[in-house]
Structure formats: structure tokens, C-alpha cells
């Protein structure tokens, strides 16, 4: 795995924890959203694709971590959702 993958994953996790921008601004650069729902279709969390094509990086609000993948290797970093990203995505899902 390129050394920069782990660094990117950690940087994104830190951005969410530091909350220097709001969730709406953070989501402007989102490439895809996968909603995680219960059988009754209630919201549980989401995965947001924030980088693609090497490495692929997802923000997983259900697990509270950023996940990076590159050629079978992976890197993860936890975050504290101080920007309210999960709440924002739950509102988007309800629309």
C-alpha cells in the first residue's frame, strides 16, 4: 500500500474530528453514498466515498471510521463525529 493511503485516511478522520467545516460542506466533495438500513428501512448509518481510483476511501458513520483500500491492502482510522456528519446523512436519507 502506498504510504500516502494511511496518511490520507488519518487526515480525513482528523478533519471529521476537528470539525473545522460543517457536514454540508464536507459532503460537497462526496462521490457516492451507501446507506446502511435496518430491515424496516430505518437509518443505521452510511458509507461516503471520498476518494476513488487508488486509493478508494470511505467514511463509515456506522463504525465511526475512515476506511482506505488499495490493491487488497487496507488502512483504517477512527473519528469522533464532531461535525454531525451522521445526523446530516440521516436527514438526507429521510428526504
mmCIF file as gemmi writes it, N, C-alpha and C atoms, coordinates in Angstrom:
data_model
loop_
_atom_site.group_PDB
_atom_site.id
_atom_site.type_symbol
_atom_site.label_atom_id
_atom_site.label_alt_id
_atom_site.label_comp_id
_atom_site.label_asym_id
_atom_site.label_entity_id
_atom_site.label_seq_id
_atom_site.pdbx_PDB_ins_code
_atom_site.Cartn_x
_atom_site.Cartn_y
_atom_site.Cartn_z
_atom_site.occupancy
_atom_site.B_iso_or_equiv
_atom_site.pdbx_formal_charge
_atom_site.auth_seq_id
_atom_site.auth_asym_id
_atom_site.pdbx_PDB_model_num
ATOM 1 N N . UNK Axp A 1 ? 0.847 -1.175 0 1 0 ? 1 A 1
ATOM 2 C CA . UNK Axp A 1 ? 0 0 0 1 0 ? 1 A 1
ATOM 3 C C . UNK Axp A 1 ? 0.89 1.235 0 1 0 ? 1 A 1
ATOM 4 N N . UNK Axp A 2 ? 0.568 2.21 -0.849 1 0 ? 2 A 1
ATOM 5 C CA . UNK Axp A 2 ? 1.343 3.438 -0.817 1 0 ? 2 A 1
ATOM 6 C C . UNK Axp A 2 ? 1.247 4.078 0.567 1 0 ? 2 A 1
ATOM 7 N N . UNK Axp A 3 ? 2.358 4.64 1.013 1 0 ? 3 A 1
ATOM 8 C CA . UNK Axp A 3 ? 2.371 5.259 2.338 1 0 ? 3 A 1
ATOM 9 C C . UNK Axp A 3 ? 1.341 6.367 2.449 1 0 ? 3 A 1
ATOM 10 N N . UNK Axp A 4 ? 1.037 7.011 1.345 1 0 ? 4 A 1
ATOM 11 C CA . UNK Axp A 4 ? 0.097 8.126 1.416 1 0 ? 4 A 1
ATOM 12 C C . UNK Axp A 4 ? -1.32 7.679 1.743 1 0 ? 4 A 1
ATOM 13 N N . UNK Axp A 5 ? -1.679 6.42 1.504 1 0 ? 5 A 1
ATOM 14 C CA . UNK Axp A 5 ? -3.035 5.948 1.788 1 0 ? 5 A 1
ATOM 15 C C . UNK Axp A 5 ? -3.344 6.064 3.275 1 0 ? 5 A 1
ATOM 16 N N . UNK Axp A 6 ? -2.466 5.545 4.12 1 0 ? 6 A 1
ATOM 17 C CA . UNK Axp A 6 ? -2.668 5.634 5.561 1 0 ? 6 A 1
ATOM 18 C C . UNK Axp A 6 ? -2.736 7.099 5.992 1 0 ? 6 A 1
ATOM 19 N N . UNK Axp A 7 ? -1.886 7.913 5.422 1 0 ? 7 A 1
ATOM 20 C CA . UNK Axp A 7 ? -1.893 9.342 5.746 1 0 ? 7 A 1
ATOM 21 C C . UNK Axp A 7 ? -3.194 10.025 5.351 1 0 ? 7 A 1
ATOM 22 N N . UNK Axp A 8 ? -3.715 9.694 4.174 1 0 ? 8 A 1
ATOM 23 C CA . UNK Axp A 8 ? -4.991 10.271 3.724 1 0 ? 8 A 1
ATOM 24 C C . UNK Axp A 8 ? -6.133 9.842 4.63 1 0 ? 8 A 1
ATOM 25 N N . UNK Axp A 9 ? -6.151 8.553 4.986 1 0 ? 9 A 1
ATOM 26 C CA . UNK Axp A 9 ? -7.194 8.038 5.868 1 0 ? 9 A 1
ATOM 27 C C . UNK Axp A 9 ? -7.154 8.783 7.207 1 0 ? 9 A 1
ATOM 28 N N . UNK Axp A 10 ? -5.971 8.929 7.774 1 0 ? 10 A 1
ATOM 29 C CA . UNK Axp A 10 ? -5.824 9.624 9.049 1 0 ? 10 A 1
ATOM 30 C C . UNK Axp A 10 ? -6.197 11.1 8.938 1 0 ? 10 A 1
ATOM 31 N N . UNK Axp A 11 ? -5.842 11.726 7.818 1 0 ? 11 A 1
ATOM 32 C CA . UNK Axp A 11 ? -6.173 13.138 7.61 1 0 ? 11 A 1
ATOM 33 C C . UNK Axp A 11 ? -7.677 13.358 7.548 1 0 ? 11 A 1
ATOM 34 N N . UNK Axp A 12 ? -8.387 12.506 6.839 1 0 ? 12 A 1
ATOM 35 C CA . UNK Axp A 12 ? -9.845 12.637 6.731 1 0 ? 12 A 1
ATOM 36 C C . UNK Axp A 12 ? -10.505 12.402 8.086 1 0 ? 12 A 1
ATOM 37 N N . UNK Axp A 13 ? -10.045 11.383 8.817 1 0 ? 13 A 1
ATOM 38 C CA . UNK Axp A 13 ? -10.587 11.124 10.154 1 0 ? 13 A 1
ATOM 39 C C . UNK Axp A 13 ? -10.365 12.338 11.061 1 0 ? 13 A 1
ATOM 40 N N . UNK Axp A 14 ? -9.204 12.959 10.968 1 0 ? 14 A 1
ATOM 41 C CA . UNK Axp A 14 ? -8.913 14.125 11.795 1 0 ? 14 A 1
ATOM 42 C C . UNK Axp A 14 ? -9.782 15.312 11.402 1 0 ? 14 A 1
ATOM 43 N N . UNK Axp A 15 ? -10.04 15.483 10.104 1 0 ? 15 A 1
ATOM 44 C CA . UNK Axp A 15 ? -10.921 16.578 9.637 1 0 ? 15 A 1
ATOM 45 C C . UNK Axp A 15 ? -12.315 16.442 10.227 1 0 ? 15 A 1
ATOM 46 N N . UNK Axp A 16 ? -12.832 15.207 10.281 1 0 ? 16 A 1
ATOM 47 C CA . UNK Axp A 16 ? -14.166 14.983 10.845 1 0 ? 16 A 1
ATOM 48 C C . UNK Axp A 16 ? -14.144 15.261 12.345 1 0 ? 16 A 1
ATOM 49 N N . UNK Axp A 17 ? -13.115 14.802 13.024 1 0 ? 17 A 1
ATOM 50 C CA . UNK Axp A 17 ? -12.983 15.016 14.471 1 0 ? 17 A 1
ATOM 51 C C . UNK Axp A 17 ? -12.819 16.495 14.798 1 0 ? 17 A 1
ATOM 52 N N . UNK Axp A 18 ? -11.988 17.201 14.033 1 0 ? 18 A 1
ATOM 53 C CA . UNK Axp A 18 ? -11.737 18.624 14.297 1 0 ? 18 A 1
ATOM 54 C C . UNK Axp A 18 ? -12.935 19.502 13.951 1 0 ? 18 A 1
ATOM 55 N N . UNK Axp A 19 ? -13.76 19.07 13.009 1 0 ? 19 A 1
ATOM 56 C CA . UNK Axp A 19 ? -14.996 19.767 12.62 1 0 ? 19 A 1
ATOM 57 C C . UNK Axp A 19 ? -14.765 21.247 12.288 1 0 ? 19 A 1
ATOM 58 N N . UNK Axp A 20 ? -13.749 21.509 11.473 1 0 ? 20 A 1
ATOM 59 C CA . UNK Axp A 20 ? -13.488 22.886 11.061 1 0 ? 20 A 1
ATOM 60 C C . UNK Axp A 20 ? -14.404 23.318 9.907 1 0 ? 20 A 1
ATOM 61 N N . UNK Axp A 21 ? -15.201 22.384 9.412 1 0 ? 21 A 1
ATOM 62 C CA . UNK Axp A 21 ? -16.221 22.689 8.415 1 0 ? 21 A 1
ATOM 63 C C . UNK Axp A 21 ? -17.484 21.94 8.83 1 0 ? 21 A 1
ATOM 64 N N . UNK Axp A 22 ? -18.623 22.364 8.28 1 0 ? 22 A 1
ATOM 65 C CA . UNK Axp A 22 ? -19.849 21.663 8.635 1 0 ? 22 A 1
ATOM 66 C C . UNK Axp A 22 ? -20.054 20.463 7.719 1 0 ? 22 A 1
ATOM 67 N N . UNK Axp A 23 ? -20.998 19.607 8.093 1 0 ? 23 A 1
ATOM 68 C CA . UNK Axp A 23 ? -21.238 18.372 7.351 1 0 ? 23 A 1
ATOM 69 C C . UNK Axp A 23 ? -21.659 18.647 5.91 1 0 ? 23 A 1
ATOM 70 N N . UNK Axp A 24 ? -22.457 19.679 5.693 1 0 ? 24 A 1
ATOM 71 C CA . UNK Axp A 24 ? -22.899 20.007 4.336 1 0 ? 24 A 1
ATOM 72 C C . UNK Axp A 24 ? -21.74 20.356 3.43 1 0 ? 24 A 1
ATOM 73 N N . UNK Axp A 25 ? -20.798 21.111 3.932 1 0 ? 25 A 1
ATOM 74 C CA . UNK Axp A 25 ? -19.612 21.467 3.153 1 0 ? 25 A 1
ATOM 75 C C . UNK Axp A 25 ? -18.756 20.234 2.889 1 0 ? 25 A 1
ATOM 76 N N . UNK Axp A 26 ? -18.58 19.397 3.904 1 0 ? 26 A 1
ATOM 77 C CA . UNK Axp A 26 ? -17.817 18.158 3.737 1 0 ? 26 A 1
ATOM 78 C C . UNK Axp A 26 ? -18.444 17.287 2.646 1 0 ? 26 A 1
ATOM 79 N N . UNK Axp A 27 ? -19.757 17.216 2.613 1 0 ? 27 A 1
ATOM 80 C CA . UNK Axp A 27 ? -20.459 16.355 1.663 1 0 ? 27 A 1
ATOM 81 C C . UNK Axp A 27 ? -20.438 16.874 0.229 1 0 ? 27 A 1
ATOM 82 N N . UNK Axp A 28 ? -20.054 18.114 0.016 1 0 ? 28 A 1
ATOM 83 C CA . UNK Axp A 28 ? -19.978 18.661 -1.341 1 0 ? 28 A 1
ATOM 84 C C . UNK Axp A 28 ? -19.01 17.876 -2.219 1 0 ? 28 A 1
ATOM 85 N N . UNK Axp A 29 ? -17.99 17.273 -1.617 1 0 ? 29 A 1
ATOM 86 C CA . UNK Axp A 29 ? -17 16.516 -2.373 1 0 ? 29 A 1
ATOM 87 C C . UNK Axp A 29 ? -17.271 15.018 -2.393 1 0 ? 29 A 1
ATOM 88 N N . UNK Axp A 30 ? -18.397 14.586 -1.822 1 0 ? 30 A 1
ATOM 89 C CA . UNK Axp A 30 ? -18.729 13.156 -1.781 1 0 ? 30 A 1
ATOM 90 C C . UNK Axp A 30 ? -18.963 12.626 -3.195 1 0 ? 30 A 1
ATOM 91 N N . UNK Axp A 31 ? -18.412 11.455 -3.473 1 0 ? 31 A 1
ATOM 92 C CA . UNK Axp A 31 ? -18.555 10.831 -4.783 1 0 ? 31 A 1
ATOM 93 C C . UNK Axp A 31 ? -19.713 9.843 -4.831 1 0 ? 31 A 1
ATOM 94 N N . UNK Axp A 32 ? -20.047 9.248 -3.681 1 0 ? 32 A 1
ATOM 95 C CA . UNK Axp A 32 ? -21.14 8.281 -3.601 1 0 ? 32 A 1
ATOM 96 C C . UNK Axp A 32 ? -21.541 8.13 -2.142 1 0 ? 32 A 1
ATOM 97 N N . UNK Axp A 33 ? -22.772 7.72 -1.913 1 0 ? 33 A 1
ATOM 98 C CA . UNK Axp A 33 ? -23.262 7.432 -0.57 1 0 ? 33 A 1
ATOM 99 C C . UNK Axp A 33 ? -23.944 6.077 -0.603 1 0 ? 33 A 1
ATOM 100 N N . UNK Axp A 34 ? -23.57 5.215 0.316 1 0 ? 34 A 1
ATOM 101 C CA . UNK Axp A 34 ? -24.255 3.941 0.526 1 0 ? 34 A 1
ATOM 102 C C . UNK Axp A 34 ? -24.914 4.014 1.895 1 0 ? 34 A 1
ATOM 103 N N . UNK Axp A 35 ? -26.241 3.938 1.918 1 0 ? 35 A 1
ATOM 104 C CA . UNK Axp A 35 ? -26.95 3.975 3.189 1 0 ? 35 A 1
ATOM 105 C C . UNK Axp A 35 ? -27.009 2.58 3.788 1 0 ? 35 A 1
ATOM 106 N N . UNK Axp A 36 ? -26.829 2.493 5.096 1 0 ? 36 A 1
ATOM 107 C CA . UNK Axp A 36 ? -26.943 1.245 5.844 1 0 ? 36 A 1
ATOM 108 C C . UNK Axp A 36 ? -28.252 1.343 6.617 1 0 ? 36 A 1
ATOM 109 N N . UNK Axp A 37 ? -29.174 0.408 6.329 1 0 ? 37 A 1
ATOM 110 C CA . UNK Axp A 37 ? -30.505 0.491 6.923 1 0 ? 37 A 1
ATOM 111 C C . UNK Axp A 37 ? -30.894 -0.84 7.572 1 0 ? 37 A 1
ATOM 112 N N . UNK Axp A 38 ? -31.864 -0.752 8.477 1 0 ? 38 A 1
ATOM 113 C CA . UNK Axp A 38 ? -32.44 -1.943 9.085 1 0 ? 38 A 1
ATOM 114 C C . UNK Axp A 38 ? -33.435 -2.578 8.122 1 0 ? 38 A 1
ATOM 115 N N . UNK Axp A 39 ? -33.911 -3.751 8.467 1 0 ? 39 A 1
ATOM 116 C CA . UNK Axp A 39 ? -34.894 -4.447 7.638 1 0 ? 39 A 1
ATOM 117 C C . UNK Axp A 39 ? -36.156 -3.609 7.442 1 0 ? 39 A 1
ATOM 118 N N . UNK Axp A 40 ? -36.513 -2.817 8.456 1 0 ? 40 A 1
ATOM 119 C CA . UNK Axp A 40 ? -37.706 -1.972 8.343 1 0 ? 40 A 1
ATOM 120 C C . UNK Axp A 40 ? -37.408 -0.633 7.661 1 0 ? 40 A 1
ATOM 121 N N . UNK Axp A 41 ? -36.219 -0.519 7.072 1 0 ? 41 A 1
ATOM 122 C CA . UNK Axp A 41 ? -35.777 0.636 6.291 1 0 ? 41 A 1
ATOM 123 C C . UNK Axp A 41 ? -35.476 1.874 7.138 1 0 ? 41 A 1
ATOM 124 N N . UNK Axp A 42 ? -35.258 1.694 8.444 1 0 ? 42 A 1
ATOM 125 C CA . UNK Axp A 42 ? -34.813 2.811 9.272 1 0 ? 42 A 1
ATOM 126 C C . UNK Axp A 42 ? -33.297 2.955 9.14 1 0 ? 42 A 1
ATOM 127 N N . UNK Axp A 43 ? -32.859 4.164 9.259 1 0 ? 43 A 1
ATOM 128 C CA . UNK Axp A 43 ? -31.445 4.519 9.068 1 0 ? 43 A 1
ATOM 129 C C . UNK Axp A 43 ? -30.572 3.954 10.182 1 0 ? 43 A 1
ATOM 130 N N . UNK Axp A 44 ? -29.432 3.388 9.82 1 0 ? 44 A 1
ATOM 131 C CA . UNK Axp A 44 ? -28.433 2.922 10.792 1 0 ? 44 A 1
ATOM 132 C C . UNK Axp A 44 ? -27.108 3.667 10.634 1 0 ? 44 A 1
ATOM 133 N N . UNK Axp A 45 ? -26.777 4.067 9.428 1 0 ? 45 A 1
ATOM 134 C CA . UNK Axp A 45 ? -25.516 4.742 9.151 1 0 ? 45 A 1
ATOM 135 C C . UNK Axp A 45 ? -25.332 4.864 7.655 1 0 ? 45 A 1
ATOM 136 N N . UNK Axp A 46 ? -24.134 5.278 7.261 1 0 ? 46 A 1
ATOM 137 C CA . UNK Axp A 46 ? -23.853 5.437 5.836 1 0 ? 46 A 1
ATOM 138 C C . UNK Axp A 46 ? -22.358 5.29 5.595 1 0 ? 46 A 1
ATOM 139 N N . UNK Axp A 47 ? -22.024 4.982 4.344 1 0 ? 47 A 1
ATOM 140 C CA . UNK Axp A 47 ? -20.636 4.988 3.873 1 0 ? 47 A 1
ATOM 141 C C . UNK Axp A 47 ? -20.555 6.028 2.772 1 0 ? 47 A 1
ATOM 142 N N . UNK Axp A 48 ? -19.605 6.949 2.905 1 0 ? 48 A 1
ATOM 143 C CA . UNK Axp A 48 ? -19.433 8.02 1.933 1 0 ? 48 A 1
ATOM 144 C C . UNK Axp A 48 ? -18.112 7.814 1.215 1 0 ? 48 A 1
ATOM 145 N N . UNK Axp A 49 ? -18.161 7.697 -0.102 1 0 ? 49 A 1
ATOM 146 C CA . UNK Axp A 49 ? -16.948 7.573 -0.906 1 0 ? 49 A 1
ATOM 147 C C . UNK Axp A 49 ? -16.359 8.965 -1.092 1 0 ? 49 A 1
ATOM 148 N N . UNK Axp A 50 ? -15.136 9.158 -0.596 1 0 ? 50 A 1
ATOM 149 C CA . UNK Axp A 50 ? -14.5 10.476 -0.69 1 0 ? 50 A 1
ATOM 150 C C . UNK Axp A 50 ? -13.265 10.485 -1.579 1 0 ? 50 A 1
ATOM 151 N N . UNK Axp A 51 ? -12.771 9.3 -1.977 1 0 ? 51 A 1
ATOM 152 C CA . UNK Axp A 51 ? -11.649 9.201 -2.924 1 0 ? 51 A 1
ATOM 153 C C . UNK Axp A 51 ? -11.81 7.896 -3.683 1 0 ? 51 A 1
ATOM 154 N N . UNK Axp A 52 ? -11.43 7.922 -4.962 1 0 ? 52 A 1
ATOM 155 C CA . UNK Axp A 52 ? -11.655 6.764 -5.815 1 0 ? 52 A 1
ATOM 156 C C . UNK Axp A 52 ? -10.519 6.615 -6.808 1 0 ? 52 A 1
ATOM 157 N N . UNK Axp A 53 ? -10.175 5.385 -7.115 1 0 ? 53 A 1
ATOM 158 C CA . UNK Axp A 53 ? -9.223 5.118 -8.18 1 0 ? 53 A 1
ATOM 159 C C . UNK Axp A 53 ? -7.802 4.883 -7.701 1 0 ? 53 A 1
ATOM 160 N N . UNK Axp A 54 ? -7.607 4.789 -6.444 1 0 ? 54 A 1
ATOM 161 C CA . UNK Axp A 54 ? -6.289 4.475 -5.913 1 0 ? 54 A 1
ATOM 162 C C . UNK Axp A 54 ? -5.722 5.567 -5.048 1 0 ? 54 A 1
ATOM 163 N N . UNK Axp A 55 ? -6.016 5.506 -3.815 1 0 ? 55 A 1
ATOM 164 C CA . UNK Axp A 55 ? -6.829 4.517 -3.106 1 0 ? 55 A 1
ATOM 165 C C . UNK Axp A 55 ? -8.316 4.882 -3.122 1 0 ? 55 A 1
ATOM 166 N N . UNK Axp A 56 ? -9.139 3.908 -2.789 1 0 ? 56 A 1
ATOM 167 C CA . UNK Axp A 56 ? -10.557 4.165 -2.543 1 0 ? 56 A 1
ATOM 168 C C . UNK Axp A 56 ? -10.693 4.418 -1.045 1 0 ? 56 A 1
ATOM 169 N N . UNK Axp A 57 ? -11.344 5.523 -0.689 1 0 ? 57 A 1
ATOM 170 C CA . UNK Axp A 57 ? -11.5 5.871 0.714 1 0 ? 57 A 1
ATOM 171 C C . UNK Axp A 57 ? -12.971 6.126 1.018 1 0 ? 57 A 1
ATOM 172 N N . UNK Axp A 58 ? -13.464 5.427 2.05 1 0 ? 58 A 1
ATOM 173 C CA . UNK Axp A 58 ? -14.849 5.54 2.507 1 0 ? 58 A 1
ATOM 174 C C . UNK Axp A 58 ? -14.875 6.056 3.94 1 0 ? 58 A 1
ATOM 175 N N . UNK Axp A 59 ? -15.841 6.908 4.242 1 0 ? 59 A 1
ATOM 176 C CA . UNK Axp A 59 ? -16.132 7.303 5.619 1 0 ? 59 A 1
ATOM 177 C C . UNK Axp A 59 ? -17.335 6.481 6.05 1 0 ? 59 A 1
ATOM 178 N N . UNK Axp A 60 ? -17.181 5.687 7.091 1 0 ? 60 A 1
ATOM 179 C CA . UNK Axp A 60 ? -18.239 4.805 7.583 1 0 ? 60 A 1
ATOM 180 C C . UNK Axp A 60 ? -18.772 5.382 8.889 1 0 ? 60 A 1
ATOM 181 N N . UNK Axp A 61 ? -19.977 5.982 8.838 1 0 ? 61 A 1
ATOM 182 C CA . UNK Axp A 61 ? -20.519 6.614 10.042 1 0 ? 61 A 1
ATOM 183 C C . UNK Axp A 61 ? -21.043 5.589 11.038 1 0 ? 61 A 1
ATOM 184 N N . UNK Axp A 62 ? -21.439 4.421 10.575 1 0 ? 62 A 1
ATOM 185 C CA . UNK Axp A 62 ? -21.919 3.391 11.5 1 0 ? 62 A 1
ATOM 186 C C . UNK Axp A 62 ? -20.773 2.873 12.371 1 0 ? 62 A 1
ATOM 187 N N . UNK Axp A 63 ? -19.61 2.687 11.777 1 0 ? 63 A 1
ATOM 188 C CA . UNK Axp A 63 ? -18.447 2.183 12.505 1 0 ? 63 A 1
ATOM 189 C C . UNK Axp A 63 ? -17.602 3.299 13.118 1 0 ? 63 A 1
ATOM 190 N N . UNK Axp A 64 ? -17.829 4.54 12.689 1 0 ? 64 A 1
ATOM 191 C CA . UNK Axp A 64 ? -17.03 5.656 13.198 1 0 ? 64 A 1
ATOM 192 C C . UNK Axp A 64 ? -15.582 5.579 12.756 1 0 ? 64 A 1
ATOM 193 N N . UNK Axp A 65 ? -15.404 5.208 11.478 1 0 ? 65 A 1
ATOM 194 C CA . UNK Axp A 65 ? -14.034 5.1 10.984 1 0 ? 65 A 1
ATOM 195 C C . UNK Axp A 65 ? -13.948 5.445 9.507 1 0 ? 65 A 1
ATOM 196 N N . UNK Axp A 66 ? -12.746 5.832 9.114 1 0 ? 66 A 1
ATOM 197 C CA . UNK Axp A 66 ? -12.426 6.061 7.711 1 0 ? 66 A 1
ATOM 198 C C . UNK Axp A 66 ? -11.67 4.826 7.239 1 0 ? 66 A 1
ATOM 199 N N . UNK Axp A 67 ? -12.06 4.311 6.062 1 0 ? 67 A 1
ATOM 200 C CA . UNK Axp A 67 ? -11.505 3.067 5.535 1 0 ? 67 A 1
ATOM 201 C C . UNK Axp A 67 ? -10.868 3.326 4.182 1 0 ? 67 A 1
ATOM 202 N N . UNK Axp A 68 ? -9.601 2.948 4.036 1 0 ? 68 A 1
ATOM 203 C CA . UNK Axp A 68 ? -8.895 3.107 2.773 1 0 ? 68 A 1
ATOM 204 C C . UNK Axp A 68 ? -8.483 1.762 2.22 1 0 ? 68 A 1
ATOM 205 N N . UNK Axp A 69 ? -8.649 1.585 0.91 1 0 ? 69 A 1
ATOM 206 C CA . UNK Axp A 69 ? -8.339 0.313 0.256 1 0 ? 69 A 1
ATOM 207 C C . UNK Axp A 69 ? -7.47 0.553 -0.965 1 0 ? 69 A 1
ATOM 208 N N . UNK Axp A 70 ? -6.435 -0.299 -1.115 1 0 ? 70 A 1
ATOM 209 C CA . UNK Axp A 70 ? -5.552 -0.195 -2.265 1 0 ? 70 A 1
ATOM 210 C C . UNK Axp A 70 ? -4.955 -1.558 -2.555 1 0 ? 70 A 1
ATOM 211 N N . UNK Axp A 71 ? -5.346 -2.188 -3.64 1 0 ? 71 A 1
ATOM 212 C CA . UNK Axp A 71 ? -4.8 -3.465 -4.087 1 0 ? 71 A 1
ATOM 213 C C . UNK Axp A 71 ? -4.804 -4.548 -2.999 1 0 ? 71 A 1
ATOM 214 N N . UNK Axp A 72 ? -5.909 -4.723 -2.333 1 0 ? 72 A 1
ATOM 215 C CA . UNK Axp A 72 ? -6.03 -5.773 -1.325 1 0 ? 72 A 1
ATOM 216 C C . UNK Axp A 72 ? -5.537 -5.397 0.055 1 0 ? 72 A 1
ATOM 217 N N . UNK Axp A 73 ? -4.85 -4.288 0.183 1 0 ? 73 A 1
ATOM 218 C CA . UNK Axp A 73 ? -4.429 -3.8 1.493 1 0 ? 73 A 1
ATOM 219 C C . UNK Axp A 73 ? -5.44 -2.772 1.984 1 0 ? 73 A 1
ATOM 220 N N . UNK Axp A 74 ? -5.429 -2.537 3.282 1 0 ? 74 A 1
ATOM 221 C CA . UNK Axp A 74 ? -6.359 -1.541 3.802 1 0 ? 74 A 1
ATOM 222 C C . UNK Axp A 74 ? -5.751 -0.788 4.976 1 0 ? 74 A 1
ATOM 223 N N . UNK Axp A 75 ? -6.328 0.373 5.253 1 0 ? 75 A 1
ATOM 224 C CA . UNK Axp A 75 ? -5.953 1.191 6.401 1 0 ? 75 A 1
ATOM 225 C C . UNK Axp A 75 ? -7.229 1.773 6.973 1 0 ? 75 A 1
ATOM 226 N N . UNK Axp A 76 ? -7.303 1.881 8.292 1 0 ? 76 A 1
ATOM 227 C CA . UNK Axp A 76 ? -8.463 2.478 8.935 1 0 ? 76 A 1
ATOM 228 C C . UNK Axp A 76 ? -8.002 3.458 10.007 1 0 ? 76 A 1
ATOM 229 N N . UNK Axp A 77 ? -8.864 4.418 10.286 1 0 ? 77 A 1
ATOM 230 C CA . UNK Axp A 77 ? -8.627 5.369 11.367 1 0 ? 77 A 1
ATOM 231 C C . UNK Axp A 77 ? -9.979 5.773 11.938 1 0 ? 77 A 1
ATOM 232 N N . UNK Axp A 78 ? -10.095 5.74 13.254 1 0 ? 78 A 1
ATOM 233 C CA . UNK Axp A 78 ? -11.339 6.142 13.905 1 0 ? 78 A 1
ATOM 234 C C . UNK Axp A 78 ? -11.489 7.651 13.947 1 0 ? 78 A 1
ATOM 235 N N . UNK Axp A 79 ? -12.741 8.087 14.092 1 0 ? 79 A 1
ATOM 236 C CA . UNK Axp A 79 ? -13.012 9.514 14.235 1 0 ? 79 A 1
ATOM 237 C C . UNK Axp A 79 ? -14.134 9.735 15.239 1 0 ? 79 A 1
ATOM 238 N N . UNK Axp A 80 ? -14.191 10.95 15.743 1 0 ? 80 A 1
ATOM 239 C CA . UNK Axp A 80 ? -15.309 11.398 16.572 1 0 ? 80 A 1
ATOM 240 C C . UNK Axp A 80 ? -16.112 12.352 15.694 1 0 ? 80 A 1
ATOM 241 N N . UNK Axp A 81 ? -17.395 12.095 15.547 1 0 ? 81 A 1
ATOM 242 C CA . UNK Axp A 81 ? -18.23 12.844 14.612 1 0 ? 81 A 1
ATOM 243 C C . UNK Axp A 81 ? -18.649 14.197 15.194 1 0 ? 81 A 1
ATOM 244 N N . UNK Axp A 82 ? -17.679 15.074 15.359 1 0 ? 82 A 1
ATOM 245 C CA . UNK Axp A 82 ? -17.955 16.404 15.909 1 0 ? 82 A 1
ATOM 246 C C . UNK Axp A 82 ? -18.632 17.335 14.908 1 0 ? 82 A 1
ATOM 247 N N . UNK Axp A 83 ? -18.618 16.988 13.618 1 0 ? 83 A 1
ATOM 248 C CA . UNK Axp A 83 ? -19.273 17.851 12.629 1 0 ? 83 A 1
ATOM 249 C C . UNK Axp A 83 ? -20.735 17.459 12.392 1 0 ? 83 A 1
ATOM 250 N N . UNK Axp A 84 ? -21.208 16.392 13.042 1 0 ? 84 A 1
ATOM 251 C CA . UNK Axp A 84 ? -22.599 15.977 12.871 1 0 ? 84 A 1
ATOM 252 C C . UNK Axp A 84 ? -22.857 15.32 11.526 1 0 ? 84 A 1
ATOM 253 N N . UNK Axp A 85 ? -21.867 14.652 10.997 1 0 ? 85 A 1
ATOM 254 C CA . UNK Axp A 85 ? -21.99 14.021 9.678 1 0 ? 85 A 1
ATOM 255 C C . UNK Axp A 85 ? -23.085 12.949 9.653 1 0 ? 85 A 1
ATOM 256 N N . UNK Axp A 86 ? -23.131 12.112 10.684 1 0 ? 86 A 1
ATOM 257 C CA . UNK Axp A 86 ? -24.136 11.055 10.721 1 0 ? 86 A 1
ATOM 258 C C . UNK Axp A 86 ? -25.539 11.647 10.81 1 0 ? 86 A 1
ATOM 259 N N . UNK Axp A 87 ? -25.73 12.679 11.617 1 0 ? 87 A 1
ATOM 260 C CA . UNK Axp A 87 ? -27.04 13.336 11.707 1 0 ? 87 A 1
ATOM 261 C C . UNK Axp A 87 ? -27.44 13.936 10.357 1 0 ? 87 A 1
ATOM 262 N N . UNK Axp A 88 ? -26.494 14.554 9.678 1 0 ? 88 A 1
ATOM 263 C CA . UNK Axp A 88 ? -26.74 15.143 8.361 1 0 ? 88 A 1
ATOM 264 C C . UNK Axp A 88 ? -27.198 14.074 7.373 1 0 ? 88 A 1
ATOM 265 N N . UNK Axp A 89 ? -26.497 12.937 7.367 1 0 ? 89 A 1
ATOM 266 C CA . UNK Axp A 89 ? -26.845 11.856 6.443 1 0 ? 89 A 1
ATOM 267 C C . UNK Axp A 89 ? -28.184 11.227 6.785 1 0 ? 89 A 1
ATOM 268 N N . UNK Axp A 90 ? -28.498 11.133 8.054 1 0 ? 90 A 1
ATOM 269 C CA . UNK Axp A 90 ? -29.814 10.609 8.443 1 0 ? 90 A 1
ATOM 270 C C . UNK Axp A 90 ? -30.917 11.509 7.936 1 0 ? 90 A 1
ATOM 271 N N . UNK Axp A 91 ? -30.713 12.821 8.025 1 0 ? 91 A 1
ATOM 272 C CA . UNK Axp A 91 ? -31.689 13.778 7.483 1 0 ? 91 A 1
ATOM 273 C C . UNK Axp A 91 ? -31.806 13.634 5.971 1 0 ? 91 A 1
ATOM 274 N N . UNK Axp A 92 ? -30.683 13.472 5.273 1 0 ? 92 A 1
ATOM 275 C CA . UNK Axp A 92 ? -30.715 13.291 3.815 1 0 ? 92 A 1
ATOM 276 C C . UNK Axp A 92 ? -31.462 12.025 3.446 1 0 ? 92 A 1
ATOM 277 N N . UNK Axp A 93 ? -31.286 10.949 4.225 1 0 ? 93 A 1
ATOM 278 C CA . UNK Axp A 93 ? -31.958 9.68 3.936 1 0 ? 93 A 1
ATOM 279 C C . UNK Axp A 93 ? -33.462 9.834 4.113 1 0 ? 93 A 1
ATOM 280 N N . UNK Axp A 94 ? -33.889 10.612 5.08 1 0 ? 94 A 1
ATOM 281 C CA . UNK Axp A 94 ? -35.315 10.772 5.375 1 0 ? 94 A 1
ATOM 282 C C . UNK Axp A 94 ? -36.055 11.575 4.314 1 0 ? 94 A 1
ATOM 283 N N . UNK Axp A 95 ? -35.34 12.324 3.49 1 0 ? 95 A 1
ATOM 284 C CA . UNK Axp A 95 ? -35.973 13.191 2.487 1 0 ? 95 A 1
ATOM 285 C C . UNK Axp A 95 ? -36.637 12.409 1.398 1 0 ? 95 A 1
